[in-house]
Amino acid sequence: MAFLFLLWGVVNVILVYNVFRPLQWSNNGLFIFSTFVLGWLIGDLVFHWIVFNLGVVLLFYFSGALDNIVGQTALILMTASCFALAVRIEQLFRLPSLVQQQMNVALGIGYEEQILSQFRQNFTPSRFDWKVYWNPTSLLKNPNIDIIRNIVFHENDDFCLKLDIYRPKQHTGACPVLLQIHGGAWTIGTKIQGIPLMTRMAAQGWACFAITYRLSPKAIFPDHVIDCKQAICWIKENGTQYGADPNFIILTGGSAGGHLAALTALTPNHEEFQPGFESADTAVQGCVAFYGIYDFAAPFKDRMQKPLAKLLEIVTDSTPENNPQLYCKASPTQQIFENPPPFMIIQGEADALVSIGEARKFYQLLQEANTHHLTFLQLPLVEHGFDTLPTLTTQSVLPAVEQYLSLLRTEYVSQHAKAGTYPAHD
C-alpha cells in the first residue's frame, strides 16, 4: 500500500504542476486534450480536488501505508501539492480585482457610471456564490427566468437546427439579445453550454438564445457560420414573439463557438456566408469571444499545434496550401474592417488548447481597426473551457461580462431614446 500511495503522490504532483504549466510532452491530440481536461478540472474545482485527496490520505493512513519511509515520502509529496494548490486558491481570490483592473484599463476608470442606473442597480453582488459552486444545477432553478427549449429555427430535408431561449420571467418585451454559440471543436457540443452566462443575463433582463449548428465532418466550412447567420435572421424575424428586441444582438461563444461568434460579427451581410438569404441583414451590435481560434492558418506553422491543424483539415476539407482563400475566409483575423462592432476577448494564460498569443494578435488587429469598447481580459492560471461550470474563475469573469454588456445596452438605449425610436423595455 505504501508504494501505491507513493505512486499516487507522484501522479498528484504532476497533475498539480499541469495546472500551473500545461504539459507539452507530446503533440498527440489525446494527450493534449487530457492535459486540458485535467488542468481545467483540478485548477477550477480545486476545493473538490483537495477534499478528494484528503480522503485518499485518510484511506492510506488507516491502511498503515504511513508506517514506513515510502509512505511518509508520499505524504510529503501530497502536502507539497496541497501548498501549491493554496497558491492557486490565492490567485482565484485575487482574480475579481485583477479582472476589474483590466476593465478599467480598457474602458476607463469609472466606466460603470456610464451604465444606466436601472441596469446597474440589479447587478449581482461581487462575491462568490458557494451554493452554485458546489451545486451547478441550481442555476437552472432560478425563479426569475423562463427556459424554452428546442425551437426549430431552420430545417431542410437533411438537417434540423434548434435553439433554447433563456429569458426573464417578468418582462414587457424588447429584451436585448445574447446569442450563444457552443464550442466543441466544430465536431461535437450542444446548446446547453454557456449556462452560467445565459442564466445570469436572463435574470438581468436579456433574452438569451442558445443555438445548434451543423457539425463536422459531415458539415464543411462555411456550413457552421451559415447556420449562425440563419439564427440571426430567425431572431430578427421572430424574436419579438419571445419578448426580444431583434435590433440589438450580441454574439458570444467559447473555443469553436468563439471563432464562429467573432467571424459572424465581422462578416455582416457577406453574401458568400448567406446562400439563399443574401439580402438578409445579419449585422450585430457586438461580440464577447471566449478563448476562440482566430487564425486558421497559424496551427499549420506550429509543430505543437499539429492536432489542431489536423482538426481544421477536417473542418475545411482542405489545407492552407491547397485552399488558401478558404482559410482566409475562415479566419476572423482576415475579416477585420475599419470600425467593427465592439469586442470583448477573454483568454486564459494557461490554456493548453489555444495559445494566448493568438488572442493577443487578434486584439492588436482589432485595436488597429479602431474597435469601439475593445476589451481584452487575460486570465492567469486559467484553462480552456473555464466558463462551462460556475466555478470561482467563472464567477470572477462573468460580472465583468455583465458590466460590458450593460454598457453596450446603455449606449443603444440612449441613442434610440434621443431619436425617439426605442421601444418599451423591461
C-alpha positions as CSV (number, residue, x, y, z in Angstrom):
1,M,0.0,0.0,0.0
2,A,2.9,2.4,0.8
3,F,4.2,2.1,-2.8
4,L,0.7,2.6,-4.2
5,F,0.5,5.7,-2.0
6,L,3.9,6.9,-3.3
7,L,2.7,6.4,-6.9
8,W,-0.4,8.5,-6.3
9,G,1.8,11.1,-4.7
10,V,4.0,11.4,-7.7
11,V,0.9,11.4,-10.1
12,N,-0.7,14.1,-7.9
13,V,2.5,16.3,-8.1
14,I,2.4,16.0,-11.9
15,L,-1.3,16.9,-12.1
16,V,-0.9,19.9,-9.9
17,Y,2.1,21.0,-11.9
18,N,0.0,20.8,-15.0
19,V,-2.4,23.4,-13.5
20,F,0.4,26.0,-13.4
21,R,2.2,25.0,-16.6
22,P,0.2,22.8,-19.1
23,L,2.3,19.8,-20.0
24,Q,3.8,19.9,-23.5
25,W,5.5,16.5,-23.6
26,S,3.8,15.4,-26.8
27,N,1.8,16.8,-29.7
28,N,-0.5,13.8,-29.6
29,G,-4.1,15.0,-29.7
30,L,-5.4,12.7,-27.0
31,F,-2.5,13.7,-24.7
32,I,-3.1,17.5,-25.2
33,F,-6.9,17.0,-24.7
34,S,-6.2,15.1,-21.4
35,T,-3.8,17.9,-20.3
36,F,-6.6,20.4,-20.8
37,V,-9.3,18.5,-19.1
38,L,-7.2,17.6,-16.0
39,G,-5.8,21.1,-15.8
40,W,-9.2,22.7,-16.0
41,L,-10.9,20.3,-13.5
42,I,-8.2,20.4,-10.9
43,G,-7.5,24.1,-11.3
44,D,-11.1,25.3,-11.2
45,L,-12.5,22.6,-8.9
46,V,-9.6,23.0,-6.6
47,F,-11.6,22.6,-3.4
48,H,-13.1,19.4,-4.7
49,W,-9.7,18.1,-5.5
50,I,-8.3,18.9,-2.0
51,V,-11.3,17.2,-0.4
52,F,-10.8,14.1,-2.6
53,N,-7.1,13.9,-1.8
54,L,-7.8,14.3,1.9
55,G,-9.9,11.2,1.6
56,V,-7.1,9.4,-0.2
57,V,-4.6,10.3,2.6
58,L,-7.0,9.1,5.2
59,L,-7.6,5.8,3.3
60,F,-3.8,5.1,3.1
61,Y,-3.3,6.3,6.8
62,F,-5.8,3.8,8.1
63,S,-4.4,1.1,5.9
64,G,-1.0,1.5,7.6
65,A,0.8,3.0,4.5
66,L,2.4,5.8,6.5
67,D,4.3,3.5,8.8
68,N,7.5,3.4,6.7
69,I,9.7,5.8,4.8
70,V,7.9,5.1,1.5
71,G,4.5,6.2,2.8
72,Q,6.0,9.1,4.6
73,T,7.6,10.3,1.4
74,A,4.3,10.0,-0.3
75,L,2.7,12.2,2.4
76,I,5.4,14.8,1.9
77,L,4.5,14.9,-1.8
78,M,0.8,15.2,-1.1
79,T,1.5,18.0,1.4
80,A,3.7,19.9,-1.2
81,S,0.9,19.6,-3.8
82,C,-1.6,21.0,-1.3
83,F,0.6,24.0,-0.6
84,A,0.9,24.5,-4.4
85,L,-2.9,24.5,-4.7
86,A,-3.0,27.1,-2.0
87,V,-1.2,29.4,-4.4
88,R,-3.9,28.6,-7.0
89,I,-6.6,29.4,-4.4
90,E,-4.9,32.7,-3.5
91,Q,-4.9,33.6,-7.2
92,L,-8.6,32.7,-7.5
93,F,-9.5,35.1,-4.7
94,R,-7.4,37.9,-6.4
95,L,-8.9,37.3,-9.8
96,P,-12.0,39.5,-9.4
97,S,-9.9,42.6,-8.7
98,L,-7.5,41.7,-11.5
99,V,-10.3,41.5,-14.0
100,Q,-11.7,44.8,-12.8
101,Q,-8.3,46.4,-13.2
102,Q,-8.2,45.2,-16.8
103,M,-11.8,46.5,-17.4
104,N,-10.7,50.0,-16.1
105,V,-7.7,50.0,-18.4
106,A,-9.8,49.1,-21.4
107,L,-12.9,51.2,-20.8
108,G,-11.6,53.9,-18.4
109,I,-11.8,54.3,-14.7
110,G,-15.4,54.9,-13.7
111,Y,-16.9,53.3,-16.8
112,E,-19.6,51.8,-14.6
113,E,-21.0,55.3,-14.0
114,Q,-21.9,55.4,-17.7
115,I,-24.3,52.5,-17.3
116,L,-27.9,53.4,-16.9
117,S,-29.0,53.2,-13.2
118,Q,-31.8,50.8,-14.0
119,F,-29.3,48.3,-15.3
120,R,-26.7,49.0,-12.7
121,Q,-28.9,48.6,-9.7
122,N,-29.7,44.9,-10.5
123,F,-26.0,43.9,-10.8
124,T,-25.3,40.7,-9.0
125,P,-23.2,41.4,-5.9
126,S,-19.4,41.0,-6.5
127,R,-19.0,37.9,-4.3
128,F,-18.6,34.2,-4.7
129,D,-21.8,32.1,-4.7
130,W,-20.7,28.9,-3.0
131,K,-24.1,27.3,-3.4
132,V,-23.8,27.2,-7.2
133,Y,-20.1,26.3,-6.9
134,W,-20.9,23.1,-5.1
135,N,-24.3,22.6,-6.9
136,P,-24.2,23.9,-10.5
137,T,-27.7,22.6,-11.3
138,S,-29.1,25.3,-9.0
139,L,-28.5,27.8,-11.8
140,L,-31.4,26.3,-13.7
141,K,-33.7,26.7,-10.8
142,N,-33.6,30.4,-10.8
143,P,-37.2,31.6,-10.2
144,N,-36.6,34.8,-12.1
145,I,-36.1,33.2,-15.5
146,D,-38.0,31.1,-18.0
147,I,-36.4,28.5,-20.3
148,I,-38.0,27.5,-23.6
149,R,-36.3,24.5,-25.3
150,N,-36.0,23.1,-28.7
151,I,-37.5,25.7,-31.0
152,V,-36.7,24.9,-34.6
153,F,-35.1,27.9,-36.4
154,H,-34.0,26.3,-39.6
155,E,-34.5,23.0,-41.3
156,N,-34.5,21.2,-44.6
157,D,-34.5,17.6,-45.8
158,D,-31.0,17.0,-44.4
159,F,-31.0,18.7,-41.0
160,C,-33.0,20.5,-38.3
161,L,-31.4,23.2,-36.2
162,K,-32.9,24.1,-32.9
163,L,-32.4,26.7,-30.2
164,D,-33.2,27.3,-26.5
165,I,-34.3,30.6,-25.0
166,Y,-33.4,31.8,-21.5
167,R,-35.4,35.0,-20.7
168,P,-36.6,36.9,-17.7
169,K,-39.9,35.6,-16.2
170,Q,-41.2,39.1,-15.9
171,H,-40.7,41.3,-18.9
172,T,-42.6,43.8,-21.1
173,G,-40.8,43.0,-24.3
174,A,-37.8,44.4,-26.1
175,C,-35.2,42.4,-24.1
176,P,-31.7,42.8,-25.6
177,V,-30.5,39.6,-27.2
178,L,-27.5,37.5,-26.4
179,L,-26.8,34.7,-29.0
180,Q,-24.8,31.9,-27.5
181,I,-22.8,29.7,-29.9
182,H,-21.4,26.5,-28.3
183,G,-17.9,25.1,-28.6
184,G,-16.7,21.6,-29.2
185,A,-14.1,21.8,-32.0
186,W,-16.8,22.2,-34.7
187,T,-17.4,18.5,-34.4
188,I,-19.2,18.0,-31.0
189,G,-21.0,20.0,-28.4
190,T,-24.6,21.0,-27.6
191,K,-26.6,24.2,-26.9
192,I,-26.5,23.5,-23.1
193,Q,-23.1,25.1,-22.9
194,G,-22.8,28.6,-21.6
195,I,-25.5,28.2,-18.9
196,P,-23.7,30.3,-16.3
197,L,-23.6,33.3,-18.5
198,M,-27.1,32.8,-20.0
199,T,-28.9,32.3,-16.7
200,R,-27.1,35.3,-15.3
201,M,-28.0,37.6,-18.2
202,A,-31.6,36.3,-18.4
203,A,-32.0,37.3,-14.8
204,Q,-30.7,40.8,-15.8
205,G,-33.4,41.3,-18.5
206,W,-31.7,39.7,-21.5
207,A,-33.2,37.2,-23.9
208,C,-30.5,34.6,-24.5
209,F,-30.7,32.3,-27.5
210,A,-28.5,29.1,-27.4
211,I,-28.3,27.6,-30.9
212,T,-27.2,24.4,-32.6
213,Y,-25.3,24.3,-35.9
214,R,-24.2,21.6,-38.3
215,L,-21.1,19.7,-37.1
216,S,-18.1,18.3,-39.0
217,P,-17.1,16.1,-40.5
218,K,-20.5,16.0,-42.2
219,A,-20.6,19.7,-42.3
220,I,-17.7,21.5,-44.1
221,F,-16.9,25.2,-43.6
222,P,-18.7,27.6,-44.1
223,D,-21.7,25.5,-43.2
224,H,-21.2,26.3,-39.5
225,V,-21.1,30.1,-39.9
226,I,-24.1,30.0,-42.4
227,D,-26.1,28.3,-39.6
228,C,-25.2,31.1,-37.2
229,K,-26.4,33.7,-39.6
230,Q,-29.6,31.7,-40.1
231,A,-30.1,32.0,-36.4
232,I,-29.7,35.8,-36.5
233,C,-32.2,36.0,-39.3
234,W,-34.7,33.9,-37.4
235,I,-34.3,36.1,-34.3
236,K,-34.8,39.3,-36.3
237,E,-37.9,37.8,-37.8
238,N,-39.4,36.0,-34.8
239,G,-37.6,37.4,-31.7
240,T,-40.4,39.8,-30.8
241,Q,-42.8,36.8,-30.2
242,Y,-40.5,35.9,-27.3
243,G,-40.0,39.3,-25.8
244,A,-36.7,40.1,-27.6
245,D,-35.5,43.2,-29.3
246,P,-34.2,41.9,-32.7
247,N,-32.4,45.1,-33.4
248,F,-29.9,44.6,-30.6
249,I,-28.0,41.3,-30.8
250,I,-24.7,40.5,-29.1
251,L,-22.9,37.3,-30.1
252,T,-20.9,35.1,-27.6
253,G,-19.3,31.7,-27.6
254,G,-16.2,29.8,-26.5
255,S,-13.5,27.9,-28.4
256,A,-15.1,26.9,-31.8
257,G,-18.1,29.0,-30.6
258,G,-15.7,31.9,-30.0
259,H,-14.4,31.6,-33.5
260,L,-17.9,31.4,-35.0
261,A,-19.1,34.4,-32.9
262,A,-16.1,36.5,-34.0
263,L,-16.4,35.5,-37.6
264,T,-20.1,36.1,-37.7
265,A,-19.8,39.5,-36.1
266,L,-17.1,40.5,-38.6
267,T,-18.9,39.4,-41.8
268,P,-22.2,41.2,-41.7
269,N,-24.3,40.7,-44.9
270,H,-21.5,38.8,-46.6
271,E,-23.3,37.0,-49.4
272,E,-20.8,34.1,-49.5
273,F,-21.9,33.2,-46.0
274,Q,-25.6,33.7,-46.7
275,P,-26.6,31.4,-49.6
276,G,-30.3,31.8,-50.3
277,F,-30.7,34.7,-48.0
278,E,-28.2,37.1,-49.4
279,S,-30.3,40.2,-48.8
280,A,-30.9,39.5,-45.1
281,D,-29.4,41.8,-42.5
282,T,-27.0,39.8,-40.3
283,A,-25.3,42.7,-38.7
284,V,-24.9,42.5,-34.9
285,Q,-24.1,45.1,-32.2
286,G,-21.1,43.3,-30.5
287,C,-19.3,40.2,-29.6
288,V,-17.9,38.5,-26.5
289,A,-15.4,35.8,-27.5
290,F,-14.1,33.3,-25.0
291,Y,-10.8,31.5,-25.9
292,G,-11.5,31.5,-29.6
293,I,-9.5,30.4,-32.6
294,Y,-8.9,33.5,-34.8
295,D,-6.3,32.4,-37.4
296,F,-7.0,29.1,-39.1
297,A,-3.6,29.1,-40.9
298,A,-1.5,29.6,-37.7
299,P,-1.7,26.0,-36.4
300,F,0.0,24.7,-39.6
301,K,3.1,26.7,-38.8
302,D,3.5,25.4,-35.2
303,R,4.6,21.8,-34.6
304,M,2.9,21.7,-31.2
305,Q,-0.4,22.6,-32.7
306,K,-0.4,19.7,-35.1
307,P,-3.6,18.2,-33.6
308,L,-5.5,21.5,-34.2
309,A,-4.1,21.6,-37.7
310,K,-5.5,18.1,-38.4
311,L,-8.8,19.1,-37.0
312,L,-9.0,22.2,-39.2
313,E,-8.3,20.0,-42.2
314,I,-11.4,18.0,-41.3
315,V,-13.5,21.1,-40.7
316,T,-12.5,22.7,-44.0
317,D,-11.8,19.6,-46.0
318,S,-8.6,21.3,-47.2
319,T,-5.3,22.8,-46.1
320,P,-3.9,26.4,-46.3
321,E,-1.7,25.1,-49.2
322,N,-4.4,23.8,-51.4
323,N,-7.1,26.3,-50.5
324,P,-5.6,29.5,-49.0
325,Q,-8.7,31.5,-50.0
326,L,-10.9,29.4,-47.8
327,Y,-8.6,29.7,-44.8
328,C,-8.6,33.4,-45.3
329,K,-12.3,33.5,-45.2
330,A,-12.5,31.3,-42.2
331,S,-10.1,33.4,-40.1
332,P,-11.5,36.3,-38.1
333,T,-8.1,38.0,-38.3
334,Q,-8.5,38.3,-42.0
335,Q,-12.1,39.7,-41.9
336,I,-11.5,42.8,-39.7
337,F,-12.7,46.0,-41.2
338,E,-12.5,49.6,-40.0
339,N,-14.7,50.4,-37.0
340,P,-16.0,46.9,-36.4
341,P,-18.6,46.2,-33.7
342,P,-17.5,46.3,-30.1
343,F,-15.4,43.2,-29.0
344,M,-14.6,41.7,-25.6
345,I,-11.9,39.0,-25.9
346,I,-11.4,36.6,-22.9
347,Q,-8.4,34.2,-22.8
348,G,-6.7,32.1,-20.1
349,E,-3.0,32.3,-20.0
350,A,-2.7,28.6,-19.1
351,D,-4.8,27.4,-22.0
352,A,-3.5,24.1,-23.2
353,L,-5.5,24.1,-26.5
354,V,-5.3,27.8,-27.7
355,S,-2.3,29.9,-27.2
356,I,-2.8,33.3,-25.6
357,G,-0.6,34.7,-28.4
358,E,-3.4,34.1,-30.9
359,A,-5.8,36.2,-28.8
360,R,-3.2,38.9,-28.4
361,K,-2.7,39.1,-32.1
362,F,-6.5,39.3,-32.7
363,Y,-6.7,42.1,-30.1
364,Q,-3.9,44.1,-31.7
365,L,-5.6,43.9,-35.1
366,L,-8.9,45.0,-33.7
367,Q,-7.1,47.8,-31.9
368,E,-5.6,49.0,-35.2
369,A,-9.1,48.9,-36.7
370,N,-10.5,51.3,-34.1
371,T,-12.8,48.9,-32.5
372,H,-15.3,50.6,-30.2
373,H,-15.1,49.5,-26.5
374,L,-12.4,46.9,-27.3
375,T,-11.7,44.9,-24.1
376,F,-9.1,42.1,-23.5
377,L,-9.2,40.0,-20.4
378,Q,-6.1,37.9,-19.8
379,L,-6.6,35.5,-17.0
380,P,-3.6,34.0,-15.2
381,L,-3.6,30.2,-14.4
382,V,-6.9,29.8,-16.3
383,E,-7.5,26.9,-18.7
384,H,-9.7,26.4,-21.8
385,G,-13.4,26.0,-21.2
386,F,-13.4,27.5,-17.8
387,D,-16.8,29.1,-18.1
388,T,-18.6,25.8,-18.6
389,L,-19.3,25.5,-14.9
390,P,-20.0,28.2,-12.3
391,T,-16.6,27.9,-10.8
392,L,-14.8,30.7,-8.9
393,T,-13.0,31.6,-12.1
394,T,-16.3,31.8,-14.0
395,Q,-17.8,33.9,-11.1
396,S,-14.8,36.2,-11.3
397,V,-15.2,36.9,-15.0
398,L,-19.0,37.0,-15.6
399,P,-19.6,40.2,-13.6
400,A,-17.2,41.9,-16.0
401,V,-19.1,40.5,-19.0
402,E,-22.4,41.6,-17.4
403,Q,-21.0,45.1,-17.0
404,Y,-19.7,45.2,-20.5
405,L,-23.0,44.0,-22.0
406,S,-24.8,46.6,-19.9
407,L,-22.5,49.3,-21.1
408,L,-23.3,48.4,-24.8
409,R,-27.0,48.2,-23.9
410,T,-26.9,51.6,-22.3
411,E,-25.4,53.2,-25.4
412,Y,-28.0,51.5,-27.6
413,V,-30.9,52.7,-25.4
414,S,-29.5,56.2,-25.0
415,Q,-29.0,56.6,-28.8
416,H,-32.5,55.4,-29.6
417,A,-34.1,57.3,-26.7
418,K,-32.7,60.6,-28.2
419,A,-34.1,59.6,-31.6
420,G,-37.4,58.6,-30.0
421,T,-37.2,55.1,-31.6
422,Y,-36.5,52.9,-28.6
423,P,-39.5,50.5,-27.8
424,A,-40.7,49.8,-24.3
425,H,-38.3,47.6,-22.4
426,D,-38.3,45.6,-19.2
